[in-house]
Amino acid sequence: MVLLTLPETGGEFSSPATAEVLLADGRTRYAFRELMYTHYYRFGGRVDSTGRVGRAFTLSHQIDYDQNSYKYYDAFAIRDTNFFNRFPALLTDDRGVRYFATHESVENSFRLSTFKLASGNFQGERRQRDFLEAGITHRHNRLYMEPTSAIVNNLMLTGKVGLRLGERMRLQADGLLCLLDQAGDFRIKGLLEVDLRKAGTFSIAMRNQLYSPTWVQNNLTLFQQTLYQTNFSKTVENSLSATYALPKRGFSATGRYHLLNNYIYFGAEGLPIQRGTPIGVWQLSAQKDFRFGKFTLANRAVLQQTEGEVLRLPALFAKHSLVYEGRWFGVLLAQLGADVRYTTAFKADYYNPVVGQFQLQDEQEVTFFPNVDVYFSMKVSTFRAFIKGENLTTLFQPDERLFLSSLYPWPAAAIRWGVSWKMLD
């Protein structure tokens, strides 16, 4: 069932009777199965007669079998008219809609890694001087979208490098290069961290990648009829960020810039579109924790700005948590807390169940509505229990609802609880 608030009511939601129900007979099924086996062989790293530790090596192999399936079905009825008036291109057959897709993959990975411990001790502990890894991965993909099928073979070369440049600087990098069917796709990531001692830490991170469109972005069939076929170009993504942290003060701040070229998204009609001009996203996040004895007040806020109307994000979202943690009666570890989350108003994406994708929409602007959760948890030896009150804001504003995606209101206040007890001898 897809539950939608009436556009003219804004954020008000007095009862389920005030909502439109679209595709009331729709059925969605998603299944995922995975089998994985990994084994290692380690050699080297022995201590010689002088006490020095030699270089250590690890040879690993992993085989992974994944099976994903997605199915949506709805027989057409008069009450479905409101939905298909919004998305007329999705009604390819008078009988209704059927979308069935499966993805099976078998992945084999071989990796050889090595590291060596640095000479001397750093604050009483031994640290790695370097870490190197090279690998090769083959993935056989079998794709089926009723009634068509395809086979895609990926051969990926991978590598990782980690270097400790003295006592206060660390460099990490890893990369991936695709061959065979998606030849040319690549990803490069890098991270440089500098320990400023009492002044905190500073790090710079970058990422550059080129990737092919997904199969669903290139073609889709509904009720065994072709809805669209595209030939999109590959997407280029670049990201650069800098972070300053002062752990002893519970403070950190990060500035990020993302640049996307040939970005693919689903438009308001539920069909894929590729934007030919670059899109930039600026983000500035900050976190500050205050501690008062057994109480901690954690605050995190993110400011962001996007270029254009394709990526619609809130200008501000934040989370504040007040947590008490203590030991009761000498044996019971208790935690009591409250979380408040909120975003500024923005036009959130709508999840379209027929195509199984988030898409742009212009019907509803998600308004500012703080979400409050309260919880209590306890632990005694191997016994754990928790109780949590979710979305308690609706107790004071019963005509309002929280929206994380457009036209899908969260339910009213509810209680969630659970227990865990490990029987160990």
Residue pairs with C-beta under 8 A, 6 or more apart in sequence:
1 21
1 23
1 24
1 26
2 21
2 22
2 23
2 26
2 83
2 353
2 408
3 16
3 19
3 20
3 21
3 408
3 409
4 19
4 20
4 21
4 22
4 407
4 408
5 11
5 12
5 13
5 18
5 19
5 20
5 364
5 401
5 407
5 409
6 18
6 19
6 20
7 363
7 364
9 18
10 367
11 366
11 367
11 369
11 400
11 401
11 403
12 18
12 399
12 400
13 19
13 399
13 400
13 401
13 409
14 398
14 399
19 409
20 82
21 79
22 80
22 82
22 83
23 74
23 80
23 83
23 353
23 354
24 79
24 80
25 74
25 75
25 77
25 80
26 72
26 73
26 74
26 353
27 71
27 72
27 73
27 74
28 70
28 71
28 72
28 353
29 69
29 70
29 71
29 72
30 68
30 69
30 70
30 71
31 67
31 68
31 69
32 66
32 67
32 68
33 66
33 67
34 64
34 65
34 66
34 67
35 64
35 65
36 62
36 63
36 64
36 65
37 62
37 63
37 64
38 60
38 61
38 62
39 60
39 61
40 58
40 59
40 60
41 58
41 59
41 60
42 56
42 57
42 58
42 59
43 56
43 57
43 59
44 54
44 55
44 56
44 57
44 114
45 53
45 54
45 55
45 56
45 57
46 53
46 54
47 53
47 54
48 54
52 119
53 116
53 117
54 116
55 114
55 115
55 116
56 114
56 115
56 116
57 112
57 113
57 114
58 111
58 112
58 113
58 114
59 110
59 111
59 112
60 109
60 110
60 111
60 112
60 113
61 108
61 109
61 110
61 111
62 107
62 108
62 109
63 106
63 107
63 108
63 109
64 105
64 106
64 107
64 109
65 104
65 105
65 106
65 107
66 103
66 104
66 105
66 107
67 102
67 103
67 104
68 102
68 103
68 104
69 100
69 101
69 102
69 103
70 99
70 100
70 101
70 102
70 356
71 99
71 100
71 101
72 97
72 98
72 99
72 100
72 353
72 354
72 356
73 96
73 97
73 98
73 99
74 80
74 96
74 97
74 354
75 95
75 96
76 84
76 91
76 93
76 94
76 95
76 96
76 97
80 96
84 90
84 91
87 269
87 270
87 352
87 354
89 227
89 269
89 270
89 271
90 97
90 222
90 227
90 270
90 352
90 354
90 355
91 97
92 222
92 223
92 225
92 227
93 222
93 223
93 225
95 223
96 223
97 222
97 223
97 354
98 146
98 222
98 223
98 224
99 146
99 220
99 221
99 222
99 354
99 355
99 356
100 145
100 146
101 143
101 144
101 145
101 146
101 216
102 142
102 143
102 144
103 141
103 142
103 143
103 144
104 141
104 142
105 139
105 140
105 141
105 142
106 139
106 140
107 137
107 138
107 139
107 140
108 137
108 138
108 139
109 135
109 136
109 137
109 138
110 135
110 136
110 137
111 133
111 134
111 135
111 158
112 133
112 134
112 135
113 131
113 132
113 133
113 134
113 160
114 131
114 132
114 133
115 128
115 129
115 130
115 131
115 132
115 162
116 128
116 129
116 130
117 126
117 127
117 128
117 129
118 126
118 127
118 128
118 129
118 164
119 129
122 167
127 164
128 162
128 164
129 163
129 164
130 161
130 162
130 163
130 164
131 160
131 161
131 162
131 163
132 160
132 161
132 162
133 158
133 159
133 160
133 161
134 158
134 159
135 157
135 158
135 159
136 155
136 156
136 157
136 158
137 154
137 155
137 156
137 158
138 153
138 154
138 155
138 156
139 153
139 154
139 156
140 151
140 153
141 151
141 152
141 153
141 154
142 149
142 151
143 149
143 150
143 151
143 152
143 215
145 215
145 216
145 219
145 220
145 221
146 221
146 224
147 221
147 224
148 219
148 221
150 215
152 181
152 182
152 215
153 180
153 181
154 178
154 179
154 180
154 181
154 182
155 178
155 179
155 180
156 176
156 177
156 178
156 179
157 176
157 177
157 179
158 174
158 175
158 176
159 174
159 175
160 172
160 173
160 174
161 171
161 172
161 173
161 174
162 170
162 171
162 172
162 173
163 170
163 171
163 172
164 170
164 171
165 171
167 195
168 194
168 195
168 196
168 197
169 192
169 193
169 194
169 195
170 192
170 193
171 190
171 191
171 192
171 193
172 190
172 191
172 192
172 193
173 188
173 189
173 190
173 191
174 188
174 189
175 186
175 187
175 188
175 189
176 185
176 186
176 187
177 185
177 186
178 184
178 185
178 186
182 212
184 210
184 234
185 209
185 210
185 211
185 212
185 234
186 209
186 210
187 207
187 208
187 209
187 210
187 211
188 206
188 207
188 208
188 209
189 205
189 206
189 207
190 205
190 206
190 207
191 203
191 204
191 205
192 203
192 204
192 205
193 201
193 202
193 203
194 201
194 202
194 203
195 201
196 202
199 246
200 244
200 245
200 246
200 247
201 243
201 244
201 245
201 247
202 242
202 243
202 244
202 245
203 242
203 243
203 245
204 240
204 241
204 242
204 243
205 239
205 240
205 241
205 242
205 243
206 238
206 239
206 240
206 241
207 237
207 238
207 239
208 237
208 238
208 239
209 236
209 237
210 234
210 235
210 236
210 237
211 234
211 235
211 237
212 234
213 230
213 232
213 234
213 235
213 264
216 355
216 356
216 357
217 230
217 232
217 264
217 272
218 229
218 230
218 231
218 232
219 226
219 228
219 229
219 230
220 226
220 227
220 228
220 355
221 227
222 354
227 271
228 271
228 272
230 272
230 274
232 262
232 264
232 272
232 274
233 262
233 274
234 262
235 260
235 261
235 262
235 263
235 264
236 260
236 261
236 262
237 258
237 259
237 260
237 261
238 258
238 259
238 260
239 256
239 257
239 258
239 259
240 256
240 257
241 254
241 255
241 256
241 257
242 254
242 255
243 252
243 253
243 254
243 255
244 252
244 253
244 254
245 251
245 252
245 253
246 252
249 288
250 287
250 288
250 289
250 290
250 291
250 298
251 286
251 287
251 288
251 289
252 286
252 287
253 284
253 285
253 286
253 287
254 283
254 284
254 285
254 286
255 283
255 284
256 281
256 282
256 283
256 284
256 285
257 280
257 281
257 282
257 283
258 280
258 281
258 283
259 278
259 279
259 280
259 281
260 278
260 279
260 280
260 281
260 311
261 277
261 278
261 279
262 274
262 275
262 276
263 274
263 275
263 279
263 310
263 311
264 272
264 273
264 274
264 275
265 272
265 273
265 275
265 310
265 311
265 359
265 360
266 272
266 273
266 352
266 355
266 357
266 358
266 359
266 360
267 273
267 359
267 360
268 359
268 360
268 361
268 362
270 352
270 354
270 355
270 357
270 359
275 308
275 310
277 308
278 307
279 306
279 307
279 308
279 310
279 311
280 306
280 307
281 304
281 305
281 306
281 307
281 311
281 313
282 304
282 305
282 306
283 302
283 303
283 304
284 302
284 303
284 304
285 300
285 301
285 302
285 303
286 300
286 301
287 298
287 299
287 300
288 299
289 296
289 297
289 298
289 299
290 296
290 297
290 299
291 297
294 324
294 325
294 326
295 322
295 323
295 324
296 321
296 322
296 323
296 325
297 320
297 321
297 322
297 323
298 319
298 320
298 321
298 323
299 318
299 319
299 320
299 321
300 318
300 319
300 320
301 316
301 317
301 318
301 319
302 316
302 317
302 318
303 315
303 316
304 313
304 314
304 315
304 316
305 315
306 312
306 313
309 360
310 360
312 346
312 347
312 348
312 349
312 360
313 346
314 343
314 344
314 345
314 346
314 366
315 344
315 346
316 343
316 344
317 341
317 342
317 343
317 344
318 341
318 342
318 343
319 339
319 340
319 341
320 339
320 340
321 337
321 338
321 339
321 340
322 337
322 338
323 335
323 336
323 337
324 334
324 335
324 336
324 337
325 333
325 334
325 335
325 336
326 333
326 334
327 333
327 334
328 334
331 380
331 381
332 378
332 379
332 380
333 378
333 379
333 380
334 376
334 377
334 378
335 375
335 376
335 377
335 378
336 375
336 376
337 374
337 375
338 372
338 373
338 374
338 375
339 371
339 372
339 373
339 374
339 375
340 370
340 371
340 372
341 370
341 371
342 368
342 369
342 370
342 371
343 366
343 368
344 368
345 365
345 366
345 367
345 368
346 365
346 366
347 360
347 361
347 362
347 364
347 365
347 366
347 406
348 361
348 364
348 366
348 403
348 404
348 405
348 406
349 358
349 359
349 360
349 361
349 405
349 406
350 358
350 359
350 360
350 361
350 363
350 405
350 406
350 407
350 408
351 357
351 358
351 359
351 405
351 408
352 358
352 359
358 405
361 406
361 407
363 406
363 407
364 403
364 406
364 407
366 403
366 404
366 406
367 403
369 393
369 397
369 400
369 401
369 402
369 403
370 393
371 391
371 393
371 402
371 410
372 391
372 392
372 393
373 388
373 389
373 390
373 391
373 392
374 388
374 389
374 392
375 386
375 387
375 388
375 389
376 386
376 387
376 388
377 384
377 385
377 386
377 387
378 384
378 385
378 386
382 421
382 422
382 423
382 424
383 419
383 420
383 421
383 422
384 419
384 420
384 421
385 417
385 418
385 419
385 420
386 417
386 418
387 415
387 416
387 417
388 415
388 416
388 417
389 413
389 414
389 415
390 413
390 414
390 415
390 416
391 402
391 410
391 411
391 412
391 413
391 414
392 413
393 400
393 402
393 413
394 400
394 401
394 402
394 412
394 413
395 413
398 412
401 409
401 410
401 412
402 409
402 410
403 409
403 410
404 410
